[in-house]
């Protein structure tokens, strides 16, 4: 339970860092509005060959539907929103209802 809450908080912290990254980029390029970088943009920036390797791995086998239905839409999502959703879900999965308070005489 504690591990899930710590993992969820770490993902929420990473989502905040991604929003800060996008905010700094928006401040550097004024007049373009709020632009949130997608997961594929971050993959191309920091791990250039990973995106192409993932695509070729899933499209060469019989699991092309995994790429088309699941992974391609996830890679198009903004990184901050994806991390925030995953972090919130994992954090809430580790939540335990507190025990009731018993009052005695």
For each residue, the residues with C-beta under 8 A, 3 or more apart:
1: 4 5 94 96
2: 5 6 94
3: 6 7 94
4: 1 7 8 90 91 93 94
5: 1 2 8 9 91 94 95
6: 2 3 9 10
7: 3 4 10 11 87 90 91 94
8: 4 5 11 12 87 88 89 90 91 92 93 94
9: 5 6 12 13 87 91
10: 6 7 13 14 87
11: 7 8 14 15 83 84 86 87 90 91
12: 8 9 15 16 83 84 87 88 91
13: 9 10 16 17 87
14: 10 11 17 18 83 87
15: 11 12 18 19 79 80 81 82 83 84 87
16: 12 13 19 20 80
17: 13 14 20 21
18: 14 15 21 22 37 42 78 79 80 83
19: 15 16 22 23 36 80
20: 16 17 23 24
21: 17 18 24 25 37
22: 18 19 25 26 34 35 36 37 78 80
23: 19 20 26 27
24: 20 21 27 28
25: 21 22 28 29 35 37
26: 22 23 29 30 32 33 34 35
27: 23 24 30
28: 24 25
29: 25 26 32
30: 26 27
31:
32: 26 29 35
33: 26
34: 22 26
35: 22 25 26 32
36: 19 22 78 79 80 81
37: 18 21 22 25 41 42 78 79
38: 41 42 75 76 77 78 79
39: 42 43 74 75 76 77 78 79 82
40: 43 44 51 75 76
41: 37 38 44 45 79
42: 18 37 38 39 45 46 79
43: 39 40 46 47 50 51 75
44: 40 41 47 48 51
45: 41 42 48
46: 42 43
47: 43 44 50 51
48: 44 45 51
49: 52 53
50: 43 47 53 54
51: 40 43 44 47 48 54 55 75
52: 49 55 56
53: 49 50 56 57
54: 50 51 57 58 67 71
55: 51 52 58 59 67
56: 52 53 59 60
57: 53 54 60 61
58: 54 55 61 63 64 66 67 71
59: 55 56 64 67
60: 56 57
61: 57 58 64
62:
63: 58 66 67
64: 58 59 61 67 68
65: 68 69
66: 58 63 69 70 71
67: 54 55 58 59 63 64 70 71 72
68: 64 65 72
69: 65 66 72 73
70: 66 67 73 74
71: 54 58 66 67 74 75
72: 67 68 69 75 76
73: 69 70 76 77
74: 39 70 71 77 82
75: 38 39 40 43 51 71 72
76: 38 39 40 72 73
77: 38 39 73 74 81 82
78: 18 22 36 37 38 39 81 82
79: 15 18 36 37 38 39 41 42 82 83
80: 15 16 18 19 22 36 83 84
81: 15 36 77 78 84 85
82: 15 39 74 77 78 79 85 86
83: 11 12 14 15 18 79 80 86 87
84: 11 12 15 80 81 87 88
85: 81 82 88 89
86: 11 82 83 89 90
87: 7 8 9 10 11 12 13 14 15 83 84 90 91
88: 8 12 84 85 91 92
89: 8 85 86 92 93
90: 4 7 8 11 86 87 93 94
91: 4 5 7 8 9 11 12 87 88 94 95
92: 8 88 89 95
93: 4 8 89 90
94: 1 2 3 4 5 7 8 90 91
95: 5 91 92
96: 1
97:
98:
99:
100:
101:
102:
103:
104:
105:
